[in-house]
Amino acid sequence: MRILVVGAGALGGYFGACLARAGRDVDFLVRPARAEVLRERGLRVRDLDGRVESTPVSAITADRLGADYDLVLLAVKSYGLDAAIKDLSPAVGPRTVVLPFLNGMRHVDALVDRFGADRVYGGVGLVQTRLGSEGEVERVGDLAELVYGPLSDTPVLPLEEVHAALDGAGFATTPTPAIRQRMWEKWVFLATLGACTCLMRGTIGSVNRAPGGAEFTSAMTDEAVAIATASGFPPGEEFLRWARSVISDTTATTSTTLYWDLTHGNPVEADHIIGDLVHRARELGVSAPLFSLAHTHLSVYAEA
């Protein structure tokens, strides 16, 4: 199976490098400058002990694409989605599946509108990585898992074929027919954790130790759960117990990529992760004053 990885950042770079090392037929669709770096240096991943492994990879640009891929893994920031769809479109043939690993749910509608539900899967990427100053992927934790499943009852590629293409490459893989539920649960957790840490400009432990902090993080969690429930995807009890335990922790240094980008002067995925949740809350008549405040806060930052 031919695989195209769109983006070679913290998520796409890590999982794509694993697939390449496992001998899968992988190309990376990147911008010309990034393609040149990858061709010269390979795709470099720094492990938890500081060791850097460079994997030779095939890096191509949009002008070289053809419709001869079976699986397209889409791993870009939400603000790059429109450009990525335009660039990858020539790679999508009659039996090509596009599998995105963006946060939230807004991207699903855009991809289904462009390619059809039978050519789009849903995906959840769980990995503790970030992009270093010289373009290397840095691991900052052990977590590395891809969760995926079809959005249609009649996908052009069945789940077992997609699973066979991704399984056994050095990371956990979880195929599921209930991918929308998993996507919503990750969104609830990520949006809550991101909104809490961004609004308070601190790790979740420092927020919970502050006066009123525990009440604040609990209320933020309640808002996210209410929105998901009204949308038809109430979080499962086991997931919710785990999520609340993390979000209420008083000692953890846990944060999110959203917080990392905010505190390092990078563009943030405010509209996709927080804004879309607020939009759905308003449409459904769910009160979400804390998430509305977080969206306003991040929007002001984005305009600065």
Disulfide bonds with the S-S distance in Angstrom:
none
